[in-house]
Every structure is written in C-alpha cells, then in structure tokens.
C-alpha cells in the first residue's frame, strides 16, 4: 500500500510567490521526468499556472500534480488568512513573548512578574 508523505514545505507571502515556488520546483525536476510527466509539468507551466494564480487570488486552495511511473507528485497551495504568531520552525517562542499582554484599550504595558 502506498502512503502520501510530506517531503517539503515553503512559506509564501503572496499568490505570485506561491506559484513561483511550484514553477521553480517543476522546472528543476522536469529534465528527470519521463516524456508524459514532463509534458504534464510544462502544460501547467505554460497553461495552468494563470488559473492557479487566479484561484489563489480568490483565496481558493489549488493543487498541481505530475505522475512519474507509479509515483504521483502533488503540490498543494493553500491561502492562509491569518498572521503567524511565531516562526513555524521554532520549537519555542521568542525570549520575551510572554512579557506582553493585550490590554483593554490604549496604553497597555508589559506585565512584570510573569502574571
């Protein structure tokens, strides 16, 4: 039985940056693909890419796939509509992350004493 697995991920901060990431990956692997998979990759690069970008601008998720022999490679691009709170690769929050609180109005100050 074959299982899907995550092999890599990237952070992209705009629709163009996201589709450029997939385009770069496809251009990189295309010389090693068989003719059918290479045609699939270049078909997206020349024709499918604009629809991917349009979908991302509408905040819709997209996938781009190529099949090489019995292996299917799929890139999934999902718009994220929130602000990250901490770097996603970090295992701990930054040193002073707990020093600040949200107040109920202007002029909030950092709390001391870890309360």
Residue frames as a rotation matrix with the C-alpha (Angstrom) as fourth column:
UNK 1
0.584 0.812 0.000 0.00
0.812 -0.584 0.000 0.00
0.000 0.000 -1.000 0.00
UNK 2
-0.384 -0.703 0.599 1.35
0.684 -0.652 -0.326 3.43
0.620 0.285 0.731 -0.91
UNK 3
0.342 0.430 -0.836 1.22
0.888 -0.439 0.137 6.29
-0.308 -0.789 -0.532 1.56
UNK 4
0.578 -0.117 0.807 1.35
0.326 -0.874 -0.361 10.01
0.748 0.472 -0.467 0.97
UNK 5
0.295 -0.506 -0.811 4.02
0.919 -0.082 0.386 11.90
-0.262 -0.859 0.440 2.80
UNK 6
0.997 -0.035 -0.062 5.12
-0.043 -0.991 -0.124 15.49
-0.057 0.127 -0.990 3.20
UNK 7
0.400 -0.908 0.123 8.62
0.910 0.376 -0.176 15.93
0.114 0.182 0.977 1.87
UNK 8
-0.770 -0.637 -0.017 8.96
0.636 -0.766 -0.094 19.71
0.047 -0.084 0.995 1.98
UNK 9
0.480 0.877 -0.016 7.06
0.876 -0.480 -0.038 22.91
-0.041 0.005 -0.999 2.53
UNK 10
-0.669 -0.650 0.361 7.68
0.661 -0.742 -0.109 26.58
0.339 0.166 0.926 1.90
UNK 11
-0.008 0.616 -0.788 6.29
0.623 -0.613 -0.486 29.84
-0.782 -0.495 -0.379 3.22
UNK 12
-0.614 -0.082 0.785 4.98
0.706 -0.502 0.500 32.15
0.353 0.861 0.367 0.53
UNK 13
-0.614 0.307 -0.727 3.57
0.436 -0.637 -0.636 35.55
-0.658 -0.707 0.257 1.33
UNK 14
-0.200 0.598 -0.776 1.59
-0.727 -0.621 -0.292 36.15
-0.657 0.506 0.559 -1.88
UNK 15
0.732 0.545 0.409 -0.14
-0.093 0.675 -0.732 34.26
-0.675 0.498 0.545 -4.68
UNK 16
0.784 -0.479 -0.395 2.65
-0.494 -0.097 -0.864 35.07
0.376 0.872 -0.313 -7.18
UNK 17
-0.189 -0.900 0.394 5.31
-0.978 0.137 -0.158 33.89
0.088 -0.415 -0.906 -4.74
UNK 18
0.067 0.294 0.953 3.43
-0.472 0.851 -0.229 30.62
-0.879 -0.435 0.196 -4.14
UNK 19
0.925 0.318 0.210 3.04
0.007 0.536 -0.844 29.75
-0.381 0.782 0.494 -7.80
UNK 20
0.494 -0.836 -0.239 6.66
-0.748 -0.268 -0.607 30.75
0.444 0.479 -0.758 -8.48
UNK 21
-0.176 -0.541 0.822 7.71
-0.875 0.469 0.121 28.19
-0.451 -0.698 -0.556 -5.85
UNK 22
0.424 0.408 0.809 5.84
-0.008 0.895 -0.447 25.40
-0.906 0.183 0.383 -7.61
UNK 23
0.979 -0.064 -0.194 7.06
-0.201 -0.130 -0.971 26.59
0.037 0.989 -0.140 -11.03
UNK 24
0.179 -0.981 0.072 10.66
-0.971 -0.188 -0.148 26.53
0.158 -0.043 -0.986 -9.82
UNK 25
-0.161 -0.181 0.970 10.28
-0.539 0.840 0.067 23.01
-0.827 -0.512 -0.233 -8.47
UNK 26
0.732 0.503 0.460 8.69
0.102 0.586 -0.804 21.79
-0.674 0.635 0.378 -11.72
UNK 27
0.808 -0.495 -0.319 11.43
-0.519 -0.342 -0.784 23.35
0.278 0.799 -0.533 -13.84
UNK 28
-0.060 -0.882 0.468 14.04
-0.982 0.136 0.132 21.75
-0.180 -0.451 -0.874 -11.60
UNK 29
-0.224 -0.015 0.974 12.66
-0.282 0.958 -0.050 18.20
-0.933 -0.286 -0.219 -11.83
UNK 30
0.678 0.668 -0.307 11.36
-0.480 0.086 -0.873 18.27
-0.557 0.739 0.379 -15.42
UNK 31
0.056 -0.676 -0.735 14.64
-0.965 0.153 -0.215 17.10
0.258 0.721 -0.643 -17.04
UNK 32
-0.852 -0.420 0.312 14.46
-0.505 0.815 -0.284 13.90
-0.135 -0.400 -0.907 -14.93
UNK 33
-0.052 0.932 0.359 10.81
-0.478 0.292 -0.828 13.16
-0.877 -0.215 0.430 -15.74
UNK 34
-0.509 0.010 0.861 9.62
0.630 0.686 0.364 10.75
-0.587 0.728 -0.355 -18.41
UNK 35
-0.933 0.054 0.356 8.10
0.257 -0.593 0.763 12.38
0.252 0.803 0.540 -21.52
UNK 36
-0.031 0.999 0.026 4.48
0.605 -0.002 0.796 12.15
0.795 0.040 -0.605 -20.31
UNK 37
0.374 0.121 -0.919 5.25
0.904 -0.271 0.332 13.59
-0.209 -0.955 -0.211 -16.88
UNK 38
-0.677 -0.677 -0.287 7.41
0.555 -0.727 0.404 16.29
-0.482 0.114 0.869 -18.46
UNK 39
-0.679 0.522 0.516 4.52
0.347 -0.391 0.853 17.24
0.647 0.758 0.084 -20.79
UNK 40
0.345 0.818 -0.460 2.22
0.804 -0.005 0.594 17.38
0.484 -0.575 -0.660 -17.75
UNK 41
0.011 -0.451 -0.893 4.65
0.829 -0.496 0.260 19.68
-0.560 -0.742 0.368 -15.93
UNK 42
-0.905 -0.424 -0.028 5.21
0.327 -0.738 0.590 22.01
-0.271 0.525 0.807 -18.88
UNK 43
-0.320 0.881 0.348 1.47
0.622 -0.081 0.779 22.05
0.714 0.465 -0.523 -19.60
UNK 44
0.533 0.480 -0.697 0.88
0.845 -0.348 0.406 23.57
-0.047 -0.805 -0.591 -16.17
UNK 45
-0.316 -0.740 -0.593 3.83
0.639 -0.628 0.444 25.95
-0.701 -0.239 0.672 -16.56
UNK 46
-0.970 -0.117 0.214 2.50
0.243 -0.549 0.800 27.28
0.024 0.828 0.560 -19.87
UNK 47
-0.484 0.859 0.165 -1.28
0.014 -0.181 0.983 26.98
0.875 0.478 0.075 -19.48
UNK 48
0.251 0.685 -0.684 -2.38
0.657 0.398 0.640 26.06
0.710 -0.610 -0.351 -15.96
UNK 49
-0.574 -0.621 -0.534 -0.33
0.805 -0.308 -0.508 28.50
0.151 -0.721 0.676 -13.97
UNK 50
-0.844 0.271 0.464 -2.53
-0.197 -0.959 0.202 31.53
0.499 0.079 0.863 -14.62
UNK 51
0.208 0.965 -0.162 -5.63
-0.176 0.200 0.964 29.69
0.962 -0.172 0.211 -13.38
UNK 52
0.075 -0.282 -0.956 -3.74
0.883 0.464 -0.067 28.65
0.463 -0.840 0.284 -10.26
UNK 53
-0.889 -0.454 -0.048 -2.81
0.432 -0.802 -0.412 32.27
0.149 -0.387 0.910 -9.59
UNK 54
-0.479 0.790 0.383 -6.41
-0.410 -0.587 0.698 33.42
0.776 0.177 0.606 -10.15
UNK 55
0.385 0.621 -0.682 -7.72
0.303 0.613 0.730 30.79
0.872 -0.488 0.047 -7.73
UNK 56
-0.279 -0.574 -0.770 -5.19
0.934 0.025 -0.357 31.84
0.224 -0.818 0.529 -5.10
UNK 57
-0.948 -0.042 0.316 -6.20
0.023 -0.998 -0.063 35.48
0.318 -0.052 0.947 -5.50
UNK 58
0.003 0.995 0.101 -9.78
-0.483 -0.087 0.871 34.32
0.876 -0.051 0.480 -4.80
UNK 59
-0.320 -0.269 0.909 -8.41
-0.947 0.131 -0.294 32.63
-0.040 -0.954 -0.297 -1.63
UNK 60
0.824 0.565 -0.052 -9.10
-0.567 0.816 -0.114 29.14
-0.022 0.123 0.992 -3.03
UNK 61
0.104 -0.811 0.576 -6.69
-0.398 0.497 0.771 26.22
-0.912 -0.310 -0.271 -2.49
UNK 62
0.630 0.007 -0.777 -5.01
-0.770 0.138 -0.623 24.66
0.102 0.990 0.092 -5.53
UNK 63
0.391 -0.586 0.710 -3.09
-0.031 0.762 0.646 21.53
-0.920 -0.275 0.280 -6.42
UNK 64
0.420 -0.390 -0.820 -0.54
-0.904 -0.094 -0.418 20.88
0.086 0.916 -0.392 -9.13
UNK 65
0.436 -0.202 0.877 0.36
-0.290 0.891 0.349 17.26
-0.852 -0.406 0.330 -9.88
UNK 66
0.097 -0.389 -0.916 2.59
-0.954 0.225 -0.197 15.23
0.283 0.893 -0.349 -12.16
UNK 67
0.791 0.174 0.587 2.77
-0.356 0.910 0.211 11.46
-0.497 -0.376 0.782 -12.42
UNK 68
-0.031 -0.873 -0.487 6.11
-0.975 0.133 -0.176 9.72
0.218 0.469 -0.856 -12.99
UNK 69
-0.737 -0.147 -0.660 5.72
-0.158 0.986 -0.042 5.96
0.658 0.073 -0.750 -13.46
UNK 70
-0.002 0.774 -0.633 3.84
0.672 0.470 0.572 4.86
0.741 -0.424 -0.521 -10.32
UNK 71
-0.484 -0.249 -0.839 4.66
0.826 -0.447 -0.344 8.00
-0.289 -0.859 0.422 -8.33
UNK 72
0.371 0.627 0.685 2.35
0.693 -0.678 0.246 10.98
0.619 0.383 -0.686 -8.17
UNK 73
-0.681 -0.594 -0.428 3.91
0.732 -0.576 -0.365 14.26
-0.030 -0.562 0.827 -7.02
UNK 74
0.304 0.864 0.401 1.41
0.752 -0.476 0.456 16.86
0.584 0.163 -0.795 -5.81
UNK 75
-0.906 -0.423 0.012 1.94
0.350 -0.765 -0.541 20.41
0.238 -0.486 0.841 -4.66
UNK 76
0.197 0.966 -0.165 -0.89
0.923 -0.126 0.363 21.82
0.330 -0.224 -0.917 -2.59
UNK 77
-0.847 -0.393 0.357 -1.11
0.297 -0.908 -0.295 25.58
0.440 -0.144 0.886 -2.23
UNK 78
0.142 0.899 -0.413 -3.45
0.935 0.015 0.354 26.86
0.325 -0.437 -0.839 0.46
UNK 79
-0.133 -0.126 0.983 -4.05
-0.039 -0.990 -0.133 30.52
0.990 -0.056 0.126 1.21
UNK 80
-0.295 0.001 -0.956 -3.61
0.934 0.211 -0.288 31.30
0.201 -0.978 -0.063 4.88
UNK 81
0.098 0.479 0.872 -5.77
0.306 -0.848 0.432 34.14
0.947 0.225 -0.229 6.08
UNK 82
0.972 0.122 -0.202 -4.18
0.229 -0.280 0.932 34.87
0.057 -0.952 -0.300 9.46
UNK 83
0.452 -0.849 0.274 -0.96
-0.674 -0.527 -0.518 36.31
0.584 0.049 -0.810 10.79
UNK 84
0.288 -0.400 -0.870 1.59
0.429 0.866 -0.257 33.83
0.856 -0.299 0.421 12.14
UNK 85
0.961 0.120 0.251 2.33
-0.170 -0.458 0.872 34.26
0.220 -0.881 -0.420 15.85
UNK 86
0.361 -0.893 0.268 5.77
-0.462 0.078 0.883 32.67
-0.810 -0.443 -0.385 15.86
UNK 87
-0.235 -0.538 -0.809 8.25
-0.972 0.153 0.181 31.33
0.026 0.829 -0.559 13.34
UNK 88
0.696 0.703 -0.148 6.91
-0.702 0.709 0.064 27.94
0.150 0.059 0.987 12.28
UNK 89
0.349 -0.629 -0.695 10.26
0.020 0.746 -0.665 26.18
0.937 0.218 0.273 12.53
UNK 90
-0.489 -0.557 0.672 10.97
-0.620 -0.320 -0.716 27.35
0.614 -0.767 -0.188 16.05
UNK 91
-0.296 0.364 -0.883 10.28
0.500 0.847 0.182 24.95
0.814 -0.388 -0.432 18.88
UNK 92
-0.220 0.212 -0.952 9.95
0.919 -0.282 -0.275 27.73
-0.327 -0.936 -0.133 21.44
UNK 93
0.803 0.503 0.320 8.51
0.567 -0.809 -0.153 31.20
0.182 0.304 -0.935 21.39
UNK 94
0.064 -0.797 0.600 10.92
0.212 -0.577 -0.789 34.14
0.975 0.178 0.132 21.33
UNK 95
-0.661 -0.512 -0.549 12.50
0.577 0.120 -0.807 35.03
0.480 -0.850 0.216 24.68
UNK 96
-0.961 0.248 -0.125 10.18
-0.101 -0.731 -0.674 37.93
-0.259 -0.635 0.728 25.54
UNK 97
-0.697 0.713 -0.077 6.99
0.049 0.154 0.987 36.50
0.715 0.685 -0.142 24.03
UNK 98
0.010 0.739 -0.673 5.25
0.836 0.364 0.412 36.13
0.549 -0.567 -0.614 27.41
UNK 99
-0.726 -0.394 -0.564 6.24
0.657 -0.640 -0.399 39.60
-0.204 -0.660 0.723 28.67
UNK 100
-0.922 0.375 -0.093 3.40
-0.384 -0.865 0.322 41.37
0.040 0.333 0.942 26.86
UNK 101
-0.543 0.828 0.137 -0.34
0.634 0.512 -0.580 41.25
-0.550 -0.228 -0.803 27.22
UNK 102
-0.569 0.477 0.670 -3.22
0.433 -0.519 0.737 42.68
0.699 0.709 0.089 25.29
UNK 103
-0.901 0.241 -0.359 -4.91
0.218 -0.465 -0.858 45.38
-0.374 -0.852 0.367 27.30
UNK 104
-0.018 0.971 0.238 -8.43
0.959 0.084 -0.271 46.67
-0.283 0.223 -0.933 27.09
UNK 105
0.937 0.331 -0.108 -7.55
0.284 -0.907 -0.312 49.90
-0.201 0.262 -0.944 25.46
UNK 106
0.575 -0.747 0.333 -4.69
0.048 -0.376 -0.925 52.13
0.816 0.548 -0.181 24.57
UNK 107
0.194 -0.623 0.757 -1.62
-0.834 -0.511 -0.207 52.38
0.516 -0.592 -0.619 26.68
UNK 108
0.991 0.109 -0.081 -1.26
-0.059 0.882 0.468 48.72
0.123 -0.459 0.880 27.58
UNK 109
0.216 -0.958 0.190 2.05
-0.959 -0.244 -0.141 47.99
0.181 -0.152 -0.972 29.21
UNK 110
-0.162 -0.344 -0.925 4.05
-0.201 0.929 -0.311 44.80
0.966 0.136 -0.219 29.66
UNK 111
0.884 0.414 0.217 3.23
-0.322 0.204 0.925 42.84
0.339 -0.887 0.313 32.76
UNK 112
-0.239 -0.969 0.069 6.04
-0.733 0.134 -0.667 42.03
0.637 -0.210 -0.742 35.11
UNK 113
-0.410 -0.020 0.912 6.43
-0.830 0.424 -0.364 39.08
-0.379 -0.906 -0.190 37.43
UNK 114
-0.967 -0.061 -0.249 5.14
-0.190 0.823 0.535 36.52
0.172 0.565 -0.807 34.90
UNK 115
-0.557 0.821 0.120 1.46
0.127 0.227 -0.965 37.01
-0.820 -0.523 -0.231 35.87
